[in-house]
Amino acid sequence: MLKGVAHIHHHGIFHRDIKPENILVKGELLKISDLGSVKGIYTRHPYTEYISTRWYRSPECLLTTGYYGPKMDVWAIGCVFFELLTLKPLFPGSSELDQIAKINTILGTPNSRLLAKFRKHKCRNISVCFPSKQGSGLNQLLPFISVGGREILKQMIVYDPDSRSNIRRLSEHKYFLDVRDSYMKLTSILNAQLPKSSNLKVQYRNPALLSYLTTERKR
């Protein structure tokens, strides 16, 4: 999922509607669908105010009149990641106000500096004045998840988009080391077992192909 969104961002656009329904998985192949809401990263603000499915909308989408950017995709990925781990939505708000309330319940209310930033482009229908509240925190929701898993989630679910991690940094996180190492080891094994021939050319395109080749050799 991170690699898919990284590819989108690399080409100068961001998705704006990352959610489970738009993540298509078949075996080891994952595709990101529904590009009908994409926006150019370098286009001028403000953007469309009501964008993205409510449960996966970032705070800057909820609290401003269209002043958001690619980091909204990172927030949405974090929400999807939590849902994959728990099979429950992280912020299942019934309205925009309830959505913000649920975010504040877990993350706490933003500090005065961040509130001032949001007020510059505040949404007409929502007040950006919140009573001070200490959030319960993400750790409490994921007691059974590894330290690395909690770390990467906490880098995505950050109130301030400027402090939220970017896709490249997330992809390089140690949480994914085992996946990368397993892929590289399997590639090395398959390369070592292939018959040597100057006429033989093999291209590994994805993990699904590697799994298929391994199964075929065992038959």
Helices and strands as residue ranges (DSSP letters): H 2-10, E 13-14, G 20-22, E 23-26, E 29-32, E 39-40, G 54-56, H 59-63, H 71-86, H 96-107, H 112-119, G 139-141, H 147-156, H 167-171, G 174-176, H 177-193, H 207-218
